[in-house]
Structure formats: C-alpha cells, structure tokens
Amino acid sequence: MEENKQDKIMFEWRDAFMSEHGPKDPIMRLVLLVLATFMHCDGTHCWPSQVTIAKRSGLSVRSVERKLAIAKKNGWIKASTAGYTGQGYKHYQYEPTIPYGLKAKLCKDRGERTVTQSVSNEKRTVTQSGNVPSHSRVNTSVNTPKEYSAVVKYLNEKTGTKYKSTTKKTQAFIKARLSEGFSVENFKTVIDHKSAEWKADPKYYKYLRPETLFGTKFESYLQNATTQPKNRPQMPRN
C-alpha cells in the first residue's frame, strides 16, 4: 500500500525551510525547527507557547514573537489564537505552510511533478516522485499569468493606476519576487502599506509603480509593513 502523503506534511515543510530556498535568516530557521519538534507528522497538534519556544531556542520571547510574525507574513506558517498562558502571553496553534512561489520550484529542483490533495480542508501542493511522460508533464513554472494578473489588478484597484499585467517589464519584477518565495499575499501587503503611505502625497505617488514596489527593496517594504509606524513615509530608493 502506498504511504499516505498527508502523514509526511511536517517533513516536507521542514525540508523546505531548511533548504537553500528557505528563510535566509538563521534565527527564523531555528524558530521554525523548534515548531517542527512539536508537530505531528501530518502538521497538526502544534501549539507551544512563545515562552516555551523561547526556552527551547535560547532566544528571548520578544525575538520569538518577531520571527513568528515574519514567518507568518512570508507564508511559512499559519497561526490562530488558541488562548493565553498563565503569564499572559498569547497561545497560538501553528500550521505548516510553504510559500506559494516556492512549491513548484522545490518540485522542479528534485525532478518531480506536483499533484494536489486536500489537507485540513485546504488544497496543498505535495510532491509525487516518478517519471512523467513528456506529453503529460505538469508545468512546474513558478509564475503564471494568473499571479501576474492578480498582483497588477490589486495594485490598480488600490492606487487608481492602469498598469497592464501583460507588460514584460512588470512581469519580470513579479516573477523575480515569486521566485524568491514571496506570495501573492505578500504583494498585497506591500501594496496596501505603500499605498497608505504614498497615495495622498504628490511627491511619493509616482513611486506607486511595479518597478519600485516589486523591485529589490520589496523585502524591506514587506518588513516595514509590520514594523514601521504607519504615519512615517519611507522614501523609495531605486
């Protein structure tokens, strides 16, 4: 009998964040690795307190809180509040996820094709080894017109612009970020944050464009969306 793929979700997630495509921050990798020690093989039953994670990792509670917030933003975990501990710290339940743009890349690197299956009432991409006839190979490209369209449409709705998702230059910026493991939701977060900062300011409004928002400063903008006060505009640098 073929082994149930669902029972290996935690291992696939762990291999993903510990791979060369995982978070560049070694401290975040450590926090995720600690989470993995609490998970069942199917990715469930993971609800250690931040205090417990701090003790296991040797970090401060504040550092653990920051790293978990960034991991959630970047698509490595899902977290839902499960209550509070006796010390008054929030108690979360964590679920393993792999950033959208990274799933196909990992499969491609291993020479595998992707299939979908339902996990915890959601569709999650997992891998299936084996040779696939050339006439039936699944396209493992990280980017598709669907992602380009979703990002550009959201940008236009939020900023009142009229950029086209078919423009090669715009697609190149989006493709580069997706290839780095960022998700469509990450793009929306950056758009929301920068739109709130720059839209009403004539000096900055011109920077609400794909080449600035989705360029090499993208990760910095994403981090600022959670750490920078909303009323302090950040000057674009590109």
Backbone bond lengths (Angstrom), bond angles and torsions (degrees), N, CA, C in turn:
res aa  C-N    CA-C-N  psi(-1)  N-CA   C-N-CA  omega(-1)  CA-C   N-CA-C  phi
1 M - - - 1.465 - - 1.528 109.28 -
2 E 1.335 115.66 134.43 1.461 120.06 -179.68 1.525 110.18 -67.21
3 E 1.331 115.47 137.62 1.463 121.27 -178.83 1.518 110.29 -64.91
4 N 1.311 116.29 137.89 1.457 121.95 -179.35 1.518 110.14 -67.41
5 K 1.343 116.75 117.67 1.466 121.47 -178.56 1.517 111.84 -63.20
6 Q 1.320 116.61 -31.77 1.458 121.04 -177.22 1.529 111.00 -62.06
7 D 1.331 117.13 -28.58 1.458 121.14 -179.01 1.525 112.34 -74.64
8 K 1.345 117.06 -4.47 1.460 120.23 -177.01 1.523 112.26 -113.59
9 I 1.328 117.89 11.54 1.462 121.27 -176.69 1.523 112.10 -55.75
10 M 1.332 116.85 -45.55 1.461 119.99 -177.27 1.525 110.88 -62.08
11 F 1.340 116.83 -40.34 1.458 120.39 -178.35 1.529 110.95 -67.74
12 E 1.328 117.09 -39.81 1.464 120.68 177.90 1.521 110.74 -64.36
13 W 1.335 115.52 -41.02 1.470 120.94 178.19 1.524 110.34 -64.25
14 R 1.313 116.68 -45.28 1.464 120.84 -179.95 1.529 111.08 -62.63
15 D 1.336 116.69 -43.41 1.462 120.11 178.65 1.519 111.00 -62.69
16 A 1.345 116.41 -34.83 1.465 120.75 -178.52 1.525 111.62 -68.04
17 F 1.347 117.39 -49.64 1.469 117.41 -176.70 1.531 113.10 -75.64
18 M 1.357 116.39 -16.68 1.454 119.28 176.15 1.530 112.40 -93.00
19 S 1.337 116.80 -0.14 1.458 120.73 179.99 1.525 110.83 -82.98
20 E 1.314 116.61 177.51 1.465 121.35 178.36 1.524 111.44 -64.61
21 H 1.331 116.98 -17.37 1.458 121.20 179.88 1.527 112.38 -93.66
22 G 1.324 116.68 -0.79 1.456 120.60 -178.98 1.519 112.23 -74.79
23 P 1.329 118.23 -176.37 1.467 122.26 179.41 1.525 110.60 -55.45
24 K 1.321 116.46 139.46 1.459 120.47 179.11 1.528 111.19 -75.93
25 D 1.304 116.12 -23.00 1.453 122.07 -179.19 1.532 110.23 -76.80
26 P 1.338 119.19 113.20 1.468 120.57 -178.58 1.532 112.97 -64.57
27 I 1.336 116.95 -28.02 1.459 119.85 179.42 1.529 110.15 -68.57
28 M 1.345 116.85 -38.67 1.460 119.88 177.33 1.529 110.20 -65.28
29 R 1.313 116.69 -39.16 1.463 120.00 177.85 1.534 110.13 -61.02
30 L 1.321 116.05 -39.81 1.458 120.42 178.97 1.526 110.77 -62.70
31 V 1.328 116.95 -44.54 1.469 120.91 -179.94 1.527 110.31 -62.95
32 L 1.330 117.00 -43.10 1.467 120.48 179.01 1.531 110.78 -65.68
33 L 1.319 116.38 -36.62 1.458 120.08 178.98 1.530 110.84 -65.18
34 V 1.333 116.56 -38.19 1.463 120.48 176.45 1.527 109.58 -63.29
35 L 1.337 117.43 -42.55 1.465 120.73 177.85 1.525 110.41 -58.81
36 A 1.327 116.19 -40.56 1.469 120.61 -177.84 1.522 111.59 -61.07
37 T 1.338 116.95 -29.63 1.470 119.17 -179.58 1.523 112.28 -70.34
38 F 1.330 117.34 -16.84 1.464 120.71 179.67 1.528 112.31 -95.92
39 M 1.325 117.78 -16.13 1.462 121.41 -173.70 1.515 113.02 -80.27
40 H 1.327 115.40 147.99 1.454 120.61 166.70 1.526 107.32 -74.52
41 C 1.304 116.57 166.07 1.463 120.22 -177.59 1.527 113.02 -58.93
42 D 1.342 116.59 -29.15 1.457 119.78 -179.40 1.527 112.15 -87.78
43 G 1.339 117.64 9.17 1.457 121.32 176.14 1.517 115.38 85.38
44 T 1.325 117.66 7.59 1.463 120.91 -177.17 1.530 111.36 -102.24
45 H 1.328 115.36 178.43 1.467 123.66 174.82 1.526 112.89 57.34
46 C 1.313 115.91 45.72 1.470 120.26 178.54 1.522 108.57 -118.66
47 W 1.317 117.74 99.97 1.461 120.17 179.90 1.531 112.46 -142.04
48 P 1.325 118.36 48.53 1.467 119.34 175.77 1.531 109.91 -70.04
49 S 1.310 116.89 147.19 1.463 120.18 176.36 1.519 109.12 -74.02
50 Q 1.332 116.56 161.30 1.455 120.14 178.08 1.526 110.70 -64.65
51 V 1.323 116.35 -29.79 1.462 120.56 176.59 1.525 109.88 -64.19
52 T 1.333 116.68 -43.91 1.464 121.36 179.16 1.521 111.25 -64.31
53 I 1.337 116.42 -42.99 1.467 120.58 178.44 1.523 109.98 -61.70
54 A 1.338 116.05 -40.74 1.469 120.69 179.38 1.525 110.95 -62.11
55 K 1.338 117.01 -41.82 1.463 121.11 179.99 1.525 110.87 -65.93
56 R 1.348 116.46 -41.48 1.469 120.59 -177.96 1.538 111.66 -69.58
57 S 1.340 116.37 -33.26 1.467 120.99 -175.17 1.527 113.11 -93.84
58 G 1.338 116.76 -18.06 1.457 119.82 -176.91 1.514 113.11 81.43
59 L 1.341 116.64 13.57 1.460 121.64 -179.82 1.521 110.21 -100.62
60 S 1.338 115.74 170.43 1.455 119.87 174.60 1.527 108.71 -80.00
61 V 1.310 116.91 158.40 1.460 120.92 178.34 1.521 110.02 -60.51
62 R 1.335 116.04 -39.69 1.473 120.39 -179.97 1.529 111.24 -62.34
63 S 1.345 117.31 -41.13 1.464 120.95 178.59 1.524 110.75 -64.49
64 V 1.333 116.01 -42.10 1.465 120.48 178.27 1.521 109.87 -61.53
65 E 1.321 117.48 -43.84 1.468 121.88 -179.84 1.522 110.92 -60.04
66 R 1.326 116.67 -43.31 1.473 120.80 -179.97 1.524 111.21 -65.27
67 K 1.330 116.60 -46.13 1.466 120.07 -177.52 1.524 111.53 -65.59
68 L 1.316 117.42 -37.92 1.462 120.36 178.35 1.524 111.15 -66.44
69 A 1.341 116.59 -37.76 1.466 120.53 178.97 1.522 110.62 -64.19
70 I 1.333 116.70 -41.94 1.466 120.96 179.76 1.532 110.17 -69.44
71 A 1.325 116.81 -40.47 1.470 120.30 178.54 1.521 110.90 -61.35
72 K 1.327 116.08 -38.61 1.466 120.68 177.80 1.521 110.44 -66.29
73 K 1.341 116.96 -44.70 1.463 121.30 179.58 1.521 111.78 -61.67
74 N 1.338 116.13 -37.47 1.464 120.84 -176.87 1.523 113.12 -85.50
75 G 1.337 117.43 1.67 1.455 120.53 173.60 1.516 116.14 87.29
76 W 1.349 118.10 18.98 1.456 120.01 179.83 1.521 113.39 -90.51
77 I 1.328 117.38 -21.83 1.461 120.67 178.09 1.525 110.04 -145.59
78 K 1.317 115.32 159.42 1.452 122.43 166.85 1.527 105.97 -115.82
79 A 1.322 116.90 139.81 1.459 119.86 -177.78 1.520 109.91 -134.10
80 S 1.310 115.86 131.22 1.461 121.31 176.54 1.523 108.41 -126.01
81 T 1.330 116.44 138.58 1.458 120.80 -177.06 1.523 110.98 -64.78
82 A 1.334 115.56 129.63 1.461 120.70 -179.13 1.525 111.62 -116.19
83 G 1.342 117.14 8.08 1.456 120.72 178.70 1.513 111.80 128.20
84 Y 1.308 116.68 -160.39 1.466 122.40 -178.72 1.519 109.99 -132.53
85 T 1.335 115.51 150.51 1.455 120.03 177.56 1.517 109.31 -86.16
86 G 1.339 116.07 175.27 1.453 120.05 179.64 1.517 112.94 -62.89
87 Q 1.346 117.35 -24.37 1.461 120.80 179.16 1.522 112.38 -83.66
88 G 1.313 117.25 -2.56 1.462 120.98 178.81 1.513 114.29 90.74
89 Y 1.353 118.11 4.83 1.457 120.52 178.28 1.534 109.81 -82.61
90 K 1.318 115.20 147.32 1.458 119.37 178.02 1.523 109.87 -65.40
91 H 1.316 114.80 144.88 1.455 122.26 -178.84 1.528 106.95 -117.25
92 Y 1.337 117.30 120.10 1.456 121.01 -174.99 1.520 111.86 -113.60
93 Q 1.328 113.42 156.75 1.465 120.17 168.20 1.518 106.76 -106.84
94 Y 1.324 117.65 129.40 1.457 121.97 -174.17 1.524 111.57 -110.72
95 E 1.328 114.98 143.22 1.462 121.64 176.14 1.521 108.59 -125.82
96 P 1.325 117.98 138.70 1.471 120.97 179.95 1.527 111.62 -77.18
97 T 1.308 116.85 135.44 1.470 121.71 174.34 1.525 108.46 -138.69
98 I 1.303 115.60 156.83 1.460 121.04 176.44 1.523 107.84 -117.32
99 P 1.345 118.89 128.71 1.464 121.09 -179.58 1.520 111.63 -49.15
100 Y 1.326 116.21 137.52 1.467 121.41 -173.25 1.523 112.85 -51.86
101 G 1.324 116.93 -48.94 1.457 119.64 -175.41 1.512 114.07 -68.10
102 L 1.326 117.40 -11.58 1.456 121.00 -175.54 1.520 113.68 -94.73
103 K 1.342 117.30 -23.62 1.467 120.60 -174.62 1.533 112.35 -58.98
104 A 1.323 115.88 -51.68 1.460 119.49 -178.14 1.521 111.41 -67.09
105 K 1.328 116.26 -33.79 1.465 120.20 -179.51 1.524 111.05 -64.86
106 L 1.328 116.49 -41.59 1.459 120.52 178.58 1.522 111.10 -63.57
107 C 1.337 115.20 -40.54 1.470 119.79 178.61 1.521 110.40 -64.36
108 K 1.333 115.91 -42.29 1.454 121.18 -177.85 1.527 110.34 -64.73
109 D 1.341 116.09 -41.17 1.460 120.54 179.87 1.527 111.61 -62.93
110 R 1.340 116.71 -31.31 1.460 120.46 -178.99 1.522 112.31 -92.82
111 G 1.325 117.35 1.50 1.450 120.30 -179.88 1.499 112.48 69.11
112 E 1.333 116.68 34.64 1.451 121.51 -178.48 1.518 109.92 -117.35
113 R 1.331 115.17 167.10 1.447 119.67 174.84 1.515 109.37 -110.66
114 T 1.308 116.95 160.31 1.455 120.42 -177.08 1.515 111.98 -99.92
115 V 1.310 115.52 144.08 1.454 121.98 172.56 1.514 106.27 -132.39
116 T 1.306 117.94 162.25 1.448 120.23 179.57 1.509 110.34 -114.43
117 Q 1.311 115.90 146.97 1.451 120.04 174.38 1.523 107.03 -148.87
118 S 1.323 115.74 158.69 1.453 120.11 -178.19 1.521 110.28 -84.41
119 V 1.332 115.78 127.92 1.459 121.79 177.57 1.521 107.52 -131.48
120 S 1.333 116.86 121.22 1.463 122.23 -179.27 1.529 111.06 52.91
121 N 1.343 115.76 45.60 1.457 123.15 177.60 1.528 113.52 64.89
122 E 1.345 118.40 17.30 1.458 122.02 176.55 1.517 107.73 -130.54
123 K 1.342 116.81 153.90 1.452 120.41 176.52 1.520 108.14 -86.34
124 R 1.334 115.02 127.38 1.448 121.27 -178.55 1.524 107.52 -128.70
125 T 1.322 119.63 140.39 1.445 122.70 179.59 1.514 109.84 -84.98
126 V 1.324 116.27 127.35 1.454 121.30 177.19 1.519 107.31 -125.94
127 T 1.324 117.06 174.68 1.453 119.88 -175.82 1.507 112.57 -107.78
128 Q 1.316 114.75 151.02 1.463 120.90 177.38 1.523 107.47 -136.13
129 S 1.324 117.78 116.69 1.453 121.81 -177.52 1.521 110.94 -75.28
130 G 1.311 115.75 161.37 1.457 119.96 175.55 1.514 111.65 129.16
131 N 1.303 116.28 160.47 1.453 121.18 178.50 1.521 110.25 -78.69
132 V 1.307 115.87 138.46 1.456 120.94 179.29 1.519 108.19 -117.80
133 P 1.318 117.68 126.41 1.461 120.25 178.66 1.519 110.63 -54.14
134 S 1.336 116.85 142.85 1.457 120.81 -175.85 1.519 112.74 -58.46
135 H 1.346 117.41 -32.34 1.458 119.83 -177.40 1.528 112.42 -74.18
136 S 1.364 116.61 -14.71 1.454 118.42 -177.73 1.521 112.96 -122.02
137 R 1.337 117.21 17.63 1.457 119.53 -179.34 1.520 110.94 -65.21
138 V 1.348 114.25 140.89 1.454 120.33 177.48 1.512 108.30 -85.16
139 N 1.323 118.18 137.82 1.452 121.65 177.70 1.520 109.97 -70.33
140 T 1.347 116.71 114.70 1.458 120.61 -178.29 1.520 112.05 -99.04
141 S 1.324 117.36 19.45 1.458 120.39 177.69 1.517 110.40 -60.35
142 V 1.336 116.35 139.92 1.458 120.98 -178.54 1.519 110.77 -67.28
143 N 1.314 116.44 -32.94 1.454 120.67 -172.99 1.513 112.96 -117.91
144 T 1.309 117.73 143.88 1.444 123.44 175.71 1.521 108.66 -136.06
145 P 1.336 118.06 162.11 1.468 120.74 177.45 1.527 112.68 -54.61
146 K 1.329 117.36 -25.67 1.457 120.86 -179.87 1.522 111.09 -62.79
147 E 1.347 117.17 -43.02 1.458 120.34 179.08 1.532 111.23 -69.21
148 Y 1.347 116.40 -42.52 1.459 119.71 178.66 1.527 110.38 -58.45
149 S 1.326 115.26 -46.66 1.459 121.01 -177.82 1.520 111.40 -63.13
150 A 1.346 116.98 -42.75 1.465 120.90 -177.96 1.526 111.40 -63.44
151 V 1.327 116.55 -42.67 1.463 120.86 -178.08 1.522 111.19 -68.91
152 V 1.330 116.78 -48.63 1.463 120.26 -177.04 1.532 111.34 -67.83
153 K 1.313 117.06 -38.58 1.465 120.50 177.49 1.522 110.52 -60.52
154 Y 1.315 116.40 -42.86 1.470 120.52 -179.98 1.523 110.44 -66.01
155 L 1.323 116.71 -40.95 1.466 120.71 177.95 1.519 110.83 -60.26
156 N 1.320 117.30 -45.69 1.463 121.24 -179.79 1.528 112.20 -64.44
157 E 1.327 115.77 -38.93 1.468 119.44 179.90 1.523 111.76 -66.36
158 K 1.322 116.52 -38.74 1.461 121.21 -176.56 1.523 113.11 -79.64
159 T 1.313 117.64 -30.27 1.470 120.50 -173.54 1.528 114.26 -111.19
160 G 1.321 117.03 -10.04 1.464 119.29 -178.80 1.518 112.79 77.80
161 T 1.329 116.66 16.53 1.468 120.60 179.46 1.528 110.60 -90.33
162 K 1.334 115.80 176.96 1.458 119.89 -177.66 1.531 110.97 -134.52
163 Y 1.306 115.85 47.62 1.461 119.56 178.26 1.531 110.24 -71.94
164 K 1.331 116.26 153.19 1.455 121.91 -178.95 1.528 110.20 -106.06
165 S 1.310 115.39 136.87 1.462 119.79 -179.90 1.525 111.88 -76.64
166 T 1.317 117.27 -8.39 1.464 120.98 -178.20 1.526 112.51 -91.89
167 T 1.329 117.08 -6.16 1.460 120.56 179.83 1.525 110.23 -69.70
168 K 1.329 116.73 127.24 1.454 121.83 -175.99 1.529 112.10 -59.75
169 K 1.314 117.29 -39.15 1.464 120.74 -178.74 1.524 110.75 -64.94
170 T 1.326 115.79 -43.70 1.468 120.26 179.13 1.526 110.15 -65.10
171 Q 1.321 116.70 -43.03 1.458 120.64 178.74 1.524 111.22 -61.15
172 A 1.324 116.34 -36.04 1.470 120.19 -178.48 1.525 111.36 -63.32
173 F 1.344 116.72 -41.33 1.459 120.30 179.26 1.530 110.83 -66.34
174 I 1.328 116.69 -44.07 1.462 120.91 -179.57 1.523 110.09 -65.87
175 K 1.324 116.94 -43.86 1.461 121.73 -179.98 1.522 111.48 -59.76
176 A 1.336 116.14 -41.58 1.465 120.17 -178.97 1.524 111.57 -61.30
177 R 1.325 116.16 -42.21 1.472 119.62 -178.09 1.533 110.93 -72.92
178 L 1.326 117.57 -40.08 1.462 120.93 178.18 1.529 109.95 -63.08
179 S 1.323 116.27 -37.57 1.457 120.98 179.89 1.520 111.70 -66.23
180 E 1.324 116.67 -23.30 1.464 121.64 177.89 1.533 112.13 -84.32
181 G 1.332 115.80 -1.86 1.455 119.44 176.49 1.517 115.10 102.61
182 F 1.350 118.05 0.91 1.456 120.11 178.42 1.526 109.56 -76.97
183 S 1.330 115.68 152.08 1.462 121.14 -176.21 1.530 111.23 -104.88
184 V 1.336 115.30 169.03 1.466 120.46 176.48 1.528 109.64 -60.61
185 E 1.333 116.74 -35.73 1.466 120.29 178.11 1.522 111.31 -64.31
186 N 1.344 116.86 -33.26 1.461 120.11 176.14 1.529 110.64 -64.10
187 F 1.341 116.26 -39.80 1.458 120.56 177.22 1.532 110.20 -61.31
188 K 1.315 116.39 -43.79 1.461 120.89 -179.36 1.525 111.33 -63.61
189 T 1.343 115.80 -36.91 1.466 119.69 178.75 1.522 110.59 -63.80
190 V 1.332 116.81 -44.53 1.459 121.03 178.85 1.524 110.83 -63.99
191 I 1.320 116.36 -43.58 1.467 120.79 179.50 1.523 110.78 -61.43
192 D 1.321 116.72 -46.03 1.470 120.53 178.75 1.521 111.36 -59.31
193 H 1.320 115.70 -46.74 1.465 120.75 -175.33 1.525 111.50 -66.47
194 K 1.324 116.52 -48.80 1.455 119.78 -177.31 1.524 112.12 -72.61
195 S 1.314 116.87 -31.07 1.465 120.06 176.26 1.530 109.92 -64.15
196 A 1.321 115.87 -42.10 1.460 120.28 178.84 1.533 111.14 -63.66
197 E 1.327 116.74 -33.78 1.470 120.94 -178.35 1.527 113.16 -80.59
198 W 1.323 116.58 -41.32 1.459 120.08 -167.41 1.527 116.44 -107.47
199 K 1.314 118.38 -20.69 1.465 120.44 -171.00 1.529 113.28 -58.73
200 A 1.325 117.60 -38.60 1.468 120.71 -176.92 1.521 112.81 -87.97
201 D 1.312 117.88 -1.02 1.466 121.82 -177.55 1.528 109.87 -109.05
202 P 1.321 118.97 112.15 1.473 122.18 -178.56 1.527 113.04 -56.28
203 K 1.333 116.24 -29.92 1.462 120.52 -179.02 1.522 111.78 -68.49
204 Y 1.333 116.55 -36.36 1.454 121.17 -175.96 1.523 114.06 -101.02
205 Y 1.331 117.83 -17.61 1.459 121.25 -173.73 1.537 112.29 -55.48
206 K 1.330 116.15 -36.24 1.472 119.72 -177.68 1.532 112.66 -64.35
207 Y 1.350 116.14 -16.46 1.457 119.43 -179.28 1.531 113.19 -87.52
208 L 1.325 116.63 -1.04 1.470 120.20 175.78 1.526 108.36 -80.08
209 R 1.311 114.98 67.93 1.468 122.45 -175.25 1.530 108.46 -139.33
210 P 1.319 117.92 155.86 1.473 121.37 -176.73 1.523 113.89 -55.51
211 E 1.331 117.97 -42.93 1.463 119.80 -175.21 1.522 113.02 -65.10
212 T 1.343 117.19 -26.38 1.466 120.59 177.50 1.523 110.87 -89.46
213 L 1.323 116.67 -51.65 1.460 120.96 -176.34 1.525 112.93 -65.32
214 F 1.329 117.29 -38.40 1.461 121.41 -173.21 1.524 112.74 -106.13
215 G 1.330 116.62 12.93 1.456 121.16 -179.56 1.520 112.70 -81.02
216 T 1.326 116.51 -154.21 1.462 121.65 -174.94 1.526 113.19 -69.75
217 K 1.336 117.91 -14.48 1.464 121.09 178.50 1.536 112.10 -90.57
218 F 1.327 116.62 5.51 1.459 120.38 -174.58 1.533 112.77 -55.29
219 E 1.332 116.61 -48.13 1.466 119.44 -178.38 1.523 111.25 -62.16
220 S 1.343 115.90 -38.46 1.461 120.17 177.76 1.521 110.79 -63.15
221 Y 1.339 117.03 -42.84 1.465 120.79 178.00 1.526 110.57 -62.46
222 L 1.327 116.00 -39.21 1.466 120.38 -179.41 1.527 110.47 -64.61
223 Q 1.330 116.28 -42.29 1.464 119.26 178.16 1.524 111.05 -65.33
224 N 1.323 116.91 -39.71 1.465 121.17 179.93 1.524 112.13 -64.31
225 A 1.337 115.50 -25.89 1.469 119.23 -179.68 1.527 111.33 -63.46
226 T 1.332 116.68 -23.67 1.471 119.71 -179.72 1.518 113.36 -109.44
227 T 1.344 117.16 -16.56 1.466 118.73 -175.52 1.516 114.82 -114.28
228 Q 1.335 117.98 -21.16 1.461 120.54 -175.45 1.521 111.58 -93.65
229 P 1.336 118.84 135.21 1.468 121.45 175.37 1.517 110.24 -56.70
230 K 1.332 116.34 139.36 1.466 121.47 -173.46 1.526 113.72 -62.31
231 N 1.311 118.16 -28.94 1.462 120.26 -174.43 1.511 113.63 -91.87
232 R 1.322 117.48 11.41 1.460 119.99 177.67 1.510 109.72 -112.07
233 P 1.359 119.09 95.90 1.458 121.25 -178.51 1.530 111.65 -63.49
234 Q 1.304 115.98 141.89 1.449 121.15 177.65 1.516 108.97 -105.57
235 M 1.322 116.22 127.07 1.457 121.05 -178.25 1.517 109.75 -69.59
236 P 1.325 117.52 126.60 1.468 119.87 178.84 1.526 111.00 -66.31
237 R 1.318 116.16 143.37 1.453 120.78 178.37 1.516 108.87 -131.19
238 N 1.270 116.69 106.26 1.462 119.97 177.30 1.525 110.53 -157.21
